[in-house]
């Protein structure tokens, strides 16, 4: 095994670390991660009875965290959140601001991106089942923040918020995890693991 291959394969690196290190690269990756999340959020399917649509936003945010690592992933999602709060219409269904029932999910995405980034740095994006676990942890964090925020912002009971803001999304989350289970380990194999 060559030295370059050993450096790529060992845990402690995320995919973004394979690019030459520079502040410009980090800024571009953070802004690109925010933009990817904003674009993916426009893939939205309304859910009857829920103020929260199914979107590509969560999938993108977790991929961003996994590929960029905890720090850059968190910063990318913070840029996404701050720009949306400032009026950039790139939250789900082209919305902006923070006075909406789904904003708690946006806050959860920042924490989830950091968590999956930390797991990826430990090597959890290199095998199918560890990738699934990382994505499930990320999804759980998004819901742990988003569902209570939904309940508080709408006056729903926690049970009603779970029914409207969690249960309808479980199948989609399983599909997103399955996509990641294929994509991330394959990316590592492609770069030489």
Contact map, one row per residue, 1 for C-alpha under 8 A:
1110110000000000000000000000000000000000000000000000000000000000000000000000000000000000000000000000000000000000000000000000000000000000000000000000000000000000000000000000000000000000000000000
1111110000000000000000000000000000000000000000000000000000000000000000000000000000000000000000000000000000000000000000000000000000000000000000000000000000000000000000000000000000000000000000000
1111111000000000000000000000000000000000000000000000000000000000000000000000000000000000000000000000000000000000000000000000000000000000000000000000000000000000000000000000000000000000000000000
0111111100000000000000000000000000000000000000000000000000000000000000000000000000000000000000000000000000000000000000000000000000000000000000000000000000000000000000000000000000000000000000000
1111111110000000000000000000000000000000000000000000000000000000000000000000000000000000000000000000000000000000000000000000000000000000000000000000000000000000000000000000000000000000000000011
1111111111000000000000000000000000000000000000000000000000000000000000000000000000000000000000000000000000000000000000000000000000000000000000000000000000000000000000000000000000000000000000001
0011111111000000000000000000000000000000000000000000000000000000000000000000000000000000000000000000000000000000000000000000000000000000000000000000000000000000000000000000000000000000000000000
0001111111001000010000000000000000000000000000000000000000000000000000000000000000000000000000000000000000000000000000000000000000000000000000000000000000000000000000000000000000000000000000111
0000111111100000000000000000000000000000000000000000000000000000000000000000000000000000000000000000000000000000000000000000000000000000000000000000000000000000000000000000000000000000000100011
0000011111111000000000000000000000000000000000000000000000000000000000000000000000000000000000000000000000000000000000000010000000000000000000000000000000000000000000000000000000000000000000000
0000000011111100000000000000000000000000000000000000000000000000000000000000000000000000000000000000000000000000000000001110000000000000000000000000000000000000000000000000000000000000000000000
0000000001111100000000000000000000000000000000000000000000000000000000000000000000000000000000000000000000000000000000001110000000000000000000000000000000000000000000000000000000000000000000000
0000000101111111110000000000000000000000000000000000000000000000000000000000000000000000000000000000000000000000000000011110000000000000000000000000000000000000000000000000000000000000000000000
0000000000111111110000000000000000000000000000000000000000000000011110000000000000000000000000000000000000000000000010011010000000000000000000000000000000000000000000000000000000000000000000000
0000000000001111111000000000000000000000000000000000000000000000011100000000000000000000000000000000000000000000000000000000000000000000000000000000000000000000000000000000000000000000000100000
0000000000001111111000000000000000000000000000000000000000000000001110000000000000000000000000000000000000000000000000000000000000000000000000000000000000000000000000000000000000000000000000000
0000000000001111111110000000000000000000000000000000000000000000000100000000000000000000000000000000000000000000000000000000000000000000000000000000000000000000000000000000000000000000000000000
0000000100001111111100000000000000000000000000000000000000000000000000000000000000000000000000000000000000000000000000000000000000000000000000000000000000000000000000000000000000000000000000000
0000000000000011111110000000000000000000000000000000000000000000000000000000000000000000000000000000000000000000000000000000000000000000000000000000000000000000000000000000000000000000000000000
0000000000000000111111001000000000000000000000000000000000000000000000000000000000000000000000000000000000000000000000000000000000000000000000000000000000000000000000000000000000000000000000000
0000000000000000101111101100000000000000000000000000000000000000000000000000000000000000000000000000000000000000000000000000000000000000000000000000000000000000000000000000000000000000000000000
0000000000000000000111111100000000000000000000000000000000000000000000000000000000000000000000000000000000000000000000000000000000000000000000000000000000000000000000000000000000000000000000000
0000000000000000000011111110000000000000000000000000000000000000000000000000000000000000000000000000000000000000000000000000000000000000000000000000000000000000000000000000000000000000000000000
0000000000000000000001111111000000000000000000000000000000000000000000000000000000000000000000000000000000000000000000000000000000000000000000000000000000000000000000000000000000000000000000000
0000000000000000000111111111100000000000000000000000000000000000000000000000000000000000000000000000000000000000000000000000000000000000000000000000000000000000000000000000000000000000000000000
0000000000000000000011111111110000000000000000000000000000000000000000010000000000000000000000000000000000000000000000000000000000000000000000000000000000000000000000000000000000000000000000000
0000000000000000000000111111111000000000000000000000000000000000000000000000000000000000000000000000000000000000000000000000000000000000000000000000000000000000000000000000000000000000000000000
0000000000000000000000011111111100000000000000000000000000000000000000000000000000000000000000000000000000000000000000000000000000000000000000000000000000000000000000000000000000000000000000000
0000000000000000000000001111111110000000000000000000000000000000000100010001000000000000000000000000000000000000000000000000000000000000000000000000000000000000000000000000000000000000000000000
0000000000000000000000000111111111000000000000000000000000000000000000011011001000000000000000000000000000000000000000000000000000000000000000000000000000000000000000000000000000000000000000000
0000000000000000000000000011111111100000000000000000000000000000000000000001001000000000000000000000000000000000000000000000000000000000000000000000000000000000000000000000000000000000000000000
0000000000000000000000000001111111110000000000000000000000000000000000000001000000000000000000000000000000000000000000000000000000000000000000000000000000000000000000000000000000000000000000000
0000000000000000000000000000111111111000000000000000000000001001000000001001100000000000000000000000000000000000000000000000000000000000000000000000000000000000000000000000000000000000000000000
0000000000000000000000000000011111111100000000000000000000000000000000000001101100000000000000000000000000000000000000000000000000000000000000000000000000000000000000000000000000000000000000000
0000000000000000000000000000001111111110000000000000000000000000000000000000000100000000000000000000000000000000000000000000000000000000000000000000000000000000000000000000000000000000000000000
0000000000000000000000000000000111111111000000000000000000010000000000000000000000000000000000000000000000000000000000000000000000000000000000000000000000000000000000000000000000000000000000000
0000000000000000000000000000000011111111100000000000000111011000000000000000100100000000000000000000000000000000000000000000000000000000000000000000000000000000000000000000000000000000000000000
0000000000000000000000000000000001111111110000000000000010000000000000000000000100000000011100000000000000000000000000000000000000000000000000000000000000000000000000000000000000000000000000000
0000000000000000000000000000000000111111111000000000000010000000000000000000000000000000010000000000000000000000000000000000000000000000000000000000000000000000000000000000000000000000000000000
0000000000000000000000000000000000011111111000000000001110010000000000000000000000000000000000000000000000000000000000000000000000000000000000000000000000000000000000000000000000000000000000000
0000000000000000000000000000000000001111111100000000001111000000000000000000000000000000011111000000000000000000000000000000000000000000000000000000000000000000000000000000000000000000000000000
0000000000000000000000000000000000000111111100000000001110000000000000000000000000000000011111000000000000000000000000000000000000000000000000000000000000000000000000000000000000000000000000000
0000000000000000000000000000000000000011111110000000001110000000000000000000000000000000000110000000000000000000000000000000000000000000000000000000000000000000000000000000000000000000000000000
0000000000000000000000000000000000000000111111000000111100000000000000000000000000000000000110000000000000000000000000000000000000000000000000000000000000000000000000000000000000000000000000000
0000000000000000000000000000000000000000001111100000111000000000000000000000000000000000000000000000000000000000000000000000000000000000000000000000000000000000000000000000000000000000000000000
0000000000000000000000000000000000000000000111110101110000000000000000000000000000000000000000000000000000000000000000000000000000000000000000000000000000000000000000000000000000000000000000000
0000000000000000000000000000000000000000000011111111110000000000000000000000000000000000000000000000000000000000000000000000000000000000000000000000000000000000000000010000000000000000000000000
0000000000000000000000000000000000000000000001111100000000000000000000000000000000000000000000000000000000000000000000000000000000000000000000000000000000000000000000000000000000000000000000000
0000000000000000000000000000000000000000000000111110000000000000000000000000000000000000000000000000000000000000000000000000000000000000000000000000000000000000000100000000000000000000000000000
0000000000000000000000000000000000000000000001111111100000000000000000000000000000000000000000000000000000000000000000000000000000000000000000000000000000000000000110000000000000000000000000000
0000000000000000000000000000000000000000000000101111100000000000000000000000000000000000000000000000110000000000000000000000000000000000000000000000000000000000000110000000000000000000000000000
0000000000000000000000000000000000000000000001100111110000000000000000000000000000000000000000000000110000000000000000000000000000000000000000000000000000000000000110000000000000000000000000000
0000000000000000000000000000000000000000000111100111111000000000000000000000000000000000000100000000000000000000000000000000000000000000000000000000000000000000000000000000000000000000000000000
0000000000000000000000000000000000000000000111100001111100000000000000000000000000000000000000000000000000000000000000000000000000000000000000000000000000000000000000001001000000000000000000000
0000000000000000000000000000000000000001111110000000111111000000000000000000000000000000000100000000000000000000000000000000000000000000000000000000000000000000000000000000000000000000000000000
0000000000000000000000000000000000001001111100000000011111110000000000000000000000000000000000000000000000000000000000000000000000000000000000000000000000000000000000000000000000000000000000000
0000000000000000000000000000000000001111111000000000001111111000000000000000000000000000000100000000000000000000000000000000000000000000000000000000000000000000000000000000000000000000000000000
0000000000000000000000000000000000001000100000000000001111111100000000000000000000000000000000000000000000001000000000000000000000000000001000000000000000000000000000000000000000000000000000000
0000000000000000000000000000000000000000000000000000000111111110000000000000000000000000000000000000000000000000000000000000000000000000000000000000000000000000000000000000000100000000000000000
0000000000000000000000000000000000011001000000000000000111111111000000000000000000000000000000000000000000000000000000000000000000000000000000000000000000000000000000000000000000000000000000000
0000000000000000000000000000000010001000000000000000000011111111100000001000100000000000000000000000000000001100100000000000000000000000000000000000000000000000000000000000000000000000000000000
0000000000000000000000000000000000000000000000000000000001111111110000000000000000000000000000000000000000001001100100000000000000000010010000000000000000000000000000000000000000000000000000000
0000000000000000000000000000000000000000000000000000000000111111111000000000000000000000000000000000000000000000100000000000000000000000000000000000000000000000000000000000000000010000000000000
0000000000000000000000000000000010000000000000000000000000011111111110001001000000000000000000000000000000000000100000000000000000000000000000000000000000000000000000000000000000000000000000000
0000000000000000000000000000000000000000000000000000000000001111111111011100000000000000000000000000000000000001111110000000000000000000000000000000000000000000000000000000000000000000000000000
0000000000000110000000000000000000000000000000000000000000000111111111001000000000000000000000000000000000000000100111110000100000000000000000000000000000000000000000000000000000000000000000000
0000000000000111000000000000000000000000000000000000000000000011111110001000000000000000000000000000000000000000000010010000000000000000000000000000000000000000000000000000000000000000000000000
0000000000000111100000000000100000000000000000000000000000000001111111111000000000000000000000000000000000000000000010000000000000000000000000000000000000000000000000000000000000000000000000000
0000000000000101000000000000000000000000000000000000000000000001111111111000000000000000000000000000000000000000010111011000000000000000000000000000000000000000000000000000000000000000000000000
0000000000000000000000000000000000000000000000000000000000000000110111111100000000000000000000000000000000000000111111000000000000000000000000000000000000000000000000000000000000000000000000000
0000000000000000000000000000000000000000000000000000000000000000000111111110000000000000000000000000000000000000010010000000000000000000000000000000000000000000000000000000000000000000000000000
0000000000000000000000000100110000000000000000000000000000000000100111111111000000000000000000000000000000000000000000000000000000000000000000000000000000000000000000000000000000000000000000000
0000000000000000000000000000010010000000000000000000000000001001111111111111100000000000000000000000000000000100110010000000000000000000000000000000000000000000000000000000000000000000000000000
0000000000000000000000000000000000000000000000000000000000000000100001111111110000000000000000000000000000000110110000000000000000000000000000000000000000000000000000000000000000000000000000000
0000000000000000000000000000010000000000000000000000000000000000000000111111111000000000000000000000000000000100000000000000000000000000000000000000000000000000000000000000000000000000000000000
0000000000000000000000000000111111000000000000000000000000000001000000011111111100000000000000000000000000000000000000000000000000000000000000000000000000000000000000000000000000000000000000000
0000000000000000000000000000000011001000000000000000000000001000000000001111111110000000000000000000000000001100100000000000000000000000000000000000000000000000000000000000000000000000000000000
0000000000000000000000000000000000000000000000000000000000000000000000000111111111000000000000000000000000000100000000000000000000000000000000000000000000000000000000000000000000000000000000000
0000000000000000000000000000011001000000000000000000000000000000000000000011111111100000000000000000000000000000000000000000000000000000000000000000000000000000000000000000000000000000000000000
0000000000000000000000000000000001101100000000000000000000000000000000000001111111110000000000000000000000000000000000000000000000000000000000000000000000000000000000000000000000000000000000000
0000000000000000000000000000000000000000000000000000000000000000000000000000111111111000000000000000000001100000000000000000000000000000000000000000000000000000000000000000000000000000000000000
0000000000000000000000000000000000000000000000000000000000000000000000000000011111111100000000000000000000000000000000000000000000000000000000000000000000000000000000000000000000000000000000000
0000000000000000000000000000000000000000000000000000000000000000000000000000001111111111000000000000000000000000000000000000000000000000000000000000000000000000000000000000000000000000000000000
0000000000000000000000000000000000000000000000000000000000000000000000000000000111111111111000111100000000000000000000000000000000000000000000000000000000000000000000000000000000000000000000000
0000000000000000000000000000000000000000000000000000000000000000000000000000000011111111000000011100000000000000000000000000000000000000000000000000000000000000000000000000000000000000000000000
0000000000000000000000000000000000000000000000000000000000000000000000000000000001111111000000011000000000000000000000000000000000000000000000000000000000000000000000000000000000000000000000000
0000000000000000000000000000000000000000000000000000000000000000000000000000000000111111100000011000000000000000000000000000000000000000000000000000000000000000000000000000000000000000000000000
0000000000000000000000000000000000000000000000000000000000000000000000000000000000111111110000110000000000000000000000000000000000000000000000000000000000000000000000000000000000000000000000000
0000000000000000000000000000000000000000000000000000000000000000000000000000000000010011111001110000000000000000000000000000000000000000000000000000000000000000000000000000000000000000000000000
0000000000000000000000000000000000000110110000000000000000000000000000000000000000010001111111110000000000000000000000000000000000000000000000000000000000000000000000000000000000000000000000000
0000000000000000000000000000000000000100110000000000000000000000000000000000000000010000111111110000000000000000000000000000000000000000000000000000000000000000000000000000000000000000000000000
0000000000000000000000000000000000000100111100000000101010000000000000000000000000000000011111100000000000000000000000000000000000000000000000000000000000000000000000000000000000000000000000000
0000000000000000000000000000000000000000111100000000000000000000000000000000000000000000011111100000000000000000000000000000000000000000000000000000000000000000000000000000000000000000000000000
0000000000000000000000000000000000000000110000000000000000000000000000000000000000000000111111110000000000000000000000000000000000000000000000000000000000000000000000000000000000000000000000000
0000000000000000000000000000000000000000000000000000000000000000000000000000000000010001111111111000000000000000000000000000000000000000000000000000000000000000000000000000000000000000000000000
0000000000000000000000000000000000000000000000000000000000000000000000000000000000011111111001111100000000000000000000000000000000000000000000000000000000000000000000000000000000000000000000000
0000000000000000000000000000000000000000000000000000000000000000000000000000000000011110000000111111000000000000000000000000000000000000000000000000000000000000000000000000000000000000000000000
0000000000000000000000000000000000000000000000000000000000000000000000000000000000011000000000011111001000000000000000000000000000000000000000000000000000000000000000000000000000000000000000000
0000000000000000000000000000000000000000000000000000000000000000000000000000000000000000000000001111101000000000000000000000000000000000000000000000000000000000000000000000000000000000000000000
0000000000000000000000000000000000000000000000000000000000000000000000000000000000000000000000001111111000000000000000000000000000000000000000000000000010000000000000000000000000000000000000000
0000000000000000000000000000000000000000000000000011000000000000000000000000000000000000000000000011111100000000000000000000000000000000000000000000110011000000000000000000000000000000000000000
0000000000000000000000000000000000000000000000000011000000000000000000000000000000000000000000000001111111000000000000000000000000000000000000000100110000000000000000000000000000000000000000000
0000000000000000000000000000000000000000000000000000000000000000000000000000000000000000000000000111111111100000000000000000000000000000000000000100110000000000000000000000000000000000000000000
0000000000000000000000000000000000000000000000000000000000000000000000000000000000000000000000000000111111110000000000000000000000000000000000001111110000000000000000000000000000000000000000000
0000000000000000000000000000000000000000000000000000000000000000000000000000000000000000000000000000011111111000000000000000000000000000000001101110100000000000000000000000000000000000000000000
0000000000000000000000000000000000000000000000000000000000000000000000000000000010000000000000000000011111111100000000000000000000000000000001000100000000000000000000000000000000000000000000000
0000000000000000000000000000000000000000000000000000000000000000000000000000000010000000000000000000001111111110000000000000000000000000000001001100000000000000000000000000000000000000000000000
0000000000000000000000000000000000000000000000000000000000000000000000000000000000000000000000000000000111111111000000000000000000000000000011111100000000000000000000000000000000000000000000000
0000000000000000000000000000000000000000000000000000000001001100000000000000100000000000000000000000000011111111100000000000000000000000010011000000000000000000000000000000000000000000000000000
0000000000000000000000000000000000000000000000000000000000001000000000001110110000000000000000000000000001111111110000000000000000000000000000000000000000000000000000000000000000000000000000000
0000000000000000000000000000000000000000000000000000000000000000000000000100000000000000000000000000000000111111111000000000000000000000000011000000000000000000000000000000000000000000000000000
0000000000000000000000000000000000000000000000000000000000000100100000000000000000000000000000000000000000011111111100000000000000000000111011000000000000000000000000000000000000000000000000000
0000000000000000000000000000000000000000000000000000000000001111110001001100100000000000000000000000000000001111111110000000000000000000010000000000000000000000000000000000000000000000000000000
0000000000000000000000000000000000000000000000000000000000000000100011101100000000000000000000000000000000000111111111000000000000000000000000000000000000000000000000000000000000000000000000000
0000000000000000000000000000000000000000000000000000000000000000100001000000000000000000000000000000000000000011111111100000000000000000110000000000000000000000000000000000000000000000000000000
0000000000000000000000000000000000000000000000000000000000000100110011000000000000000000000000000000000000000001111111110000000000000110110000000000000000000000000000000000000000000000000000000
0000000000000100000000000000000000000000000000000000000000000000111111101000000000000000000000000000000000000000111111111000000000000000000000000000000000000000000000000000000000000000000000000
0000000000000000000000000000000000000000000000000000000000000000010011000000000000000000000000000000000000000000011111111100000000000000000000000000000000000000000000000000000000000000000000000
0000000000000000000000000000000000000000000000000000000000000000010000000000000000000000000000000000000000000000001111111111100000000100000000000000000000000000000000000000000000000000000000000
0000000000001100000000000000000000000000000000000000000000000000011010000000000000000000000000000000000000000000000111111111110000000100000000000000000000000000000000000000000000000000000000000
0000000000111100000000000000000000000000000000000000000000000000000010000000000000000000000000000000000000000000000011111111000000000000000000000000000000000000000000000000000000000000000000000
0000000000111000000000000000000000000000000000000000000000000000000000000000000000000000000000000000000000000000000001111111000000000000000000000000000000000000000000000000000000000000000000000
0000000001111100000000000000000000000000000000000000000000000000000000000000000000000000000000000000000000000000000000111111110000000000000000000000000000000000000000000000000000000000000000000
0000000000000000000000000000000000000000000000000000000000000000000000000000000000000000000000000000000000000000000000111111111001101100000000000000000000000000000000000000000000000000000000000
0000000000000000000000000000000000000000000000000000000000000000010000000000000000000000000000000000000000000000000000110011111101100100000000000000000000000000000000000000000000000001100000000
0000000000000000000000000000000000000000000000000000000000000000000000000000000000000000000000000000000000000000000000010011111101100000000000000000000000000000000000000000000000000001100100000
0000000000000000000000000000000000000000000000000000000000000000000000000000000000000000000000000000000000000000000000000001111111100000000000000000000000000000000000000000000000001001100000000
0000000000000000000000000000000000000000000000000000000000000000000000000000000000000000000000000000000000000000000000000000111111110000000000000000000000000000000000000000000000001100100000000
0000000000000000000000000000000000000000000000000000000000000000000000000000000000000000000000000000000000000000000000000000001111111000000000000000000000000000000000000000000000001000000000000
0000000000000000000000000000000000000000000000000000000000000000000000000000000000000000000000000000000000000000000000000001111111111100000000000000000000000000000000000000000000000000000000000
0000000000000000000000000000000000000000000000000000000000000000000000000000000000000000000000000000000000000000000000000001111111111110000000000000000000000000000000000000000010011001100000000
0000000000000000000000000000000000000000000000000000000000000000000000000000000000000000000000000000000000000000000000000000000111111111000000000000000000000000000000000000000011011000000000000
0000000000000000000000000000000000000000000000000000000000000000000000000000000000000000000000000000000000000000000000000001000011111111100000000000000000000000000000000000000000000000000000000
0000000000000000000000000000000000000000000000000000000000000000000000000000000000000000000000000000000000000000000100110001100001111111110000000000000000000000000000000000000000000000000000000
0000000000000000000000000000000000000000000000000000000000000100000000000000000000000000000000000000000000000000000100000000000000111111111000000000000000000000000000000000000010010000000000000
0000000000000000000000000000000000000000000000000000000000000000000000000000000000000000000000000000000000000000000000000000000000011111111100000000000000000000000000000000000010000000000000000
0000000000000000000000000000000000000000000000000000000000000000000000000000000000000000000000000000000000000001001100000000000000001111111110000000000000000000000000000000000000000000000000000
0000000000000000000000000000000000000000000000000000000000000100000000000000000000000000000000000000000000001001101100000000000000000111111111000000000000000000000000000000000000000000000000000
0000000000000000000000000000000000000000000000000000000001000000000000000000000000000000000000000000000000000001000000000000000000000011111111100000000000000000000000000000100000000000000000000
0000000000000000000000000000000000000000000000000000000000000000000000000000000000000000000000000000000000000000000000000000000000000001111111110000000000000000000000000000000000000000000000000
0000000000000000000000000000000000000000000000000000000000000000000000000000000000000000000000000000000000011011000000000000000000000000111111111000000000000000000000000000000000000000000000000
0000000000000000000000000000000000000000000000000000000000000000000000000000000000000000000000000000000011111011000000000000000000000000011111111100000000000000000000000000000000000000000000000
0000000000000000000000000000000000000000000000000000000000000000000000000000000000000000000000000000000010010000000000000000000000000000001111111110000000000000000011000000000000000000000000000
0000000000000000000000000000000000000000000000000000000000000000000000000000000000000000000000000000000000010000000000000000000000000000000111111111000000000000000000000000000000000000000000000
0000000000000000000000000000000000000000000000000000000000000000000000000000000000000000000000000000000110110000000000000000000000000000000011111111100000000000000000000000000000000000000000000
0000000000000000000000000000000000000000000000000000000000000000000000000000000000000000000000000000011111110000000000000000000000000000000001111111110000000000000010000000000000000000000000000
0000000000000000000000000000000000000000000000000000000000000000000000000000000000000000000000000000000110000000000000000000000000000000000000111111111000000100110011000000000000000000000000000
0000000000000000000000000000000000000000000000000000000000000000000000000000000000000000000000000000000100000000000000000000000000000000000000011111111100000100100000000000000000000000000000000
0000000000000000000000000000000000000000000000000000000000000000000000000000000000000000000000000000111110000000000000000000000000000000000000001111111110000000000000000000000000000000000000000
0000000000000000000000000000000000000000000000000000000000000000000000000000000000000000000000000000111100000000000000000000000000000000000000000111111111010000100010000000000000000000000000000
0000000000000000000000000000000000000000000000000000000000000000000000000000000000000000000000000000000000000000000000000000000000000000000000000011111111111101100000000000000000000000000000000
0000000000000000000000000000000000000000000000000000000000000000000000000000000000000000000000000000000000000000000000000000000000000000000000000001111111110000000000000000000000000000000000000
0000000000000000000000000000000000000000000000000000000000000000000000000000000000000000000000000001100000000000000000000000000000000000000000000000111111110000000000000000000000000000000000000
0000000000000000000000000000000000000000000000000000000000000000000000000000000000000000000000000000100000000000000000000000000000000000000000000000011111110000000000000000000000000000000000000
0000000000000000000000000000000000000000000000000000000000000000000000000000000000000000000000000000000000000000000000000000000000000000000000000000001111111000000000000000000000000000000000000
0000000000000000000000000000000000000000000000000000000000000000000000000000000000000000000000000000000000000000000000000000000000000000000000000000011111111111100000000000000000000000000000000
0000000000000000000000000000000000000000000000000000000000000000000000000000000000000000000000000000000000000000000000000000000000000000000000000000001000111111100000000000000000000000000000000
0000000000000000000000000000000000000000000000000000000000000000000000000000000000000000000000000000000000000000000000000000000000000000000000000011001000011111110000000000000000000000000000000
0000000000000000000000000000000000000000000000000000000000000000000000000000000000000000000000000000000000000000000000000000000000000000000000000000000000011111111000000000000000000000000000000
0000000000000000000000000000000000000000000000000000000000000000000000000000000000000000000000000000000000000000000000000000000000000000000000000000001000011111111100000000000000000000000000000
0000000000000000000000000000000000000000000000000000000000000000000000000000000000000000000000000000000000000000000000000000000000000000000000000011011000011111111111000000000000000000000000000
0000000000000000000000000000000000000000000000000000000000000000000000000000000000000000000000000000000000000000000000000000000000000000000000000010000000000111111111100000000000000000000000000
0000000000000000000000000000000000000000000000000000000000000000000000000000000000000000000000000000000000000000000000000000000000000000000000000000000000000011111111110000000000000000000000000
0000000000000000000000000000000000000000000000001111000000000000000000000000000000000000000000000000000000000000000000000000000000000000000000000000000000000001111111110000000000000000000000000
0000000000000000000000000000000000000000000000000111000000000000000000000000000000000000000000000000000000000000000000000000000000000000000000100110010000000000111111111000000000000000000000000
0000000000000000000000000000000000000000000000000000000000000000000000000000000000000000000000000000000000000000000000000000000000000000000000100010000000000000111111111100000000000000000000000
0000000000000000000000000000000000000000000000000000000000000000000000000000000000000000000000000000000000000000000000000000000000000000000000000000000000000000011111111100000000000000000000000
0000000000000000000000000000000000000000000000100000000000000000000000000000000000000000000000000000000000000000000000000000000000000000000000000000000000000000001111111110000000000000000000000
0000000000000000000000000000000000000000000000000000010000000000000000000000000000000000000000000000000000000000000000000000000000000000000000000000000000000000000011111111100000000000000000000
0000000000000000000000000000000000000000000000000000000000000000000000000000000000000000000000000000000000000000000000000000000000000000000000000000000000000000000001111111110000000000000000000
0000000000000000000000000000000000000000000000000000000000000000000000000000000000000000000000000000000000000000000000000000000000000000000000000000000000000000000000011111111000000000000000000
0000000000000000000000000000000000000000000000000000010000000000000000000000000000000000000000000000000000000000000000000000000000000000000000000000000000000000000000001111111100000000000000000
0000000000000000000000000000000000000000000000000000000000000000000000000000000000000000000000000000000000000000000000000000000000000000001000000000000000000000000000001111111110000000000000000
0000000000000000000000000000000000000000000000000000000000000000000000000000000000000000000000000000000000000000000000000000000000000000000000000000000000000000000000000111111111000000000000000
0000000000000000000000000000000000000000000000000000000000000000000000000000000000000000000000000000000000000000000000000000000000000000000000000000000000000000000000000011111111100000000000000
0000000000000000000000000000000000000000000000000000000000100000000000000000000000000000000000000000000000000000000000000000000000000000000000000000000000000000000000000001111111110000000000000
0000000000000000000000000000000000000000000000000000000000000000000000000000000000000000000000000000000000000000000000000000000000110011000000000000000000000000000000000000111111111000000000000
0000000000000000000000000000000000000000000000000000000000000000000000000000000000000000000000000000000000000000000000000000000000010000000000000000000000000000000000000000011111111100000000000
0000000000000000000000000000000000000000000000000000000000000000000000000000000000000000000000000000000000000000000000000000000000000000000000000000000000000000000000000000001111111110000000000
0000000000000000000000000000000000000000000000000000000000000010000000000000000000000000000000000000000000000000000000000000000000110010000000000000000000000000000000000000000111111111000000000
0000000000000000000000000000000000000000000000000000000000000000000000000000000000000000000000000000000000000000000000000000001110110000000000000000000000000000000000000000000011111111100000000
0000000000000000000000000000000000000000000000000000000000000000000000000000000000000000000000000000000000000000000000000000000100000000000000000000000000000000000000000000000001111111110000000
0000000000000000000000000000000000000000000000000000000000000000000000000000000000000000000000000000000000000000000000000000000000000000000000000000000000000000000000000000000000111111111000000
0000000000000000000000000000000000000000000000000000000000000000000000000000000000000000000000000000000000000000000000000000111000100000000000000000000000000000000000000000000000011111111100000
0000000000000000000000000000000000000000000000000000000000000000000000000000000000000000000000000000000000000000000000000000111100100000000000000000000000000000000000000000000000001111111110000
0000000000000000000000000000000000000000000000000000000000000000000000000000000000000000000000000000000000000000000000000000000000000000000000000000000000000000000000000000000000000111111111000
0000000000000000000000000000000000000000000000000000000000000000000000000000000000000000000000000000000000000000000000000000000000000000000000000000000000000000000000000000000000000011111111100
0000000010000010000000000000000000000000000000000000000000000000000000000000000000000000000000000000000000000000000000000000010000000000000000000000000000000000000000000000000000000001111111111
0000000000000000000000000000000000000000000000000000000000000000000000000000000000000000000000000000000000000000000000000000000000000000000000000000000000000000000000000000000000000000111111111
0000000000000000000000000000000000000000000000000000000000000000000000000000000000000000000000000000000000000000000000000000000000000000000000000000000000000000000000000000000000000000011111111
0000000100000000000000000000000000000000000000000000000000000000000000000000000000000000000000000000000000000000000000000000000000000000000000000000000000000000000000000000000000000000001111111
0000100110000000000000000000000000000000000000000000000000000000000000000000000000000000000000000000000000000000000000000000000000000000000000000000000000000000000000000000000000000000000111111
0000110110000000000000000000000000000000000000000000000000000000000000000000000000000000000000000000000000000000000000000000000000000000000000000000000000000000000000000000000000000000000111111
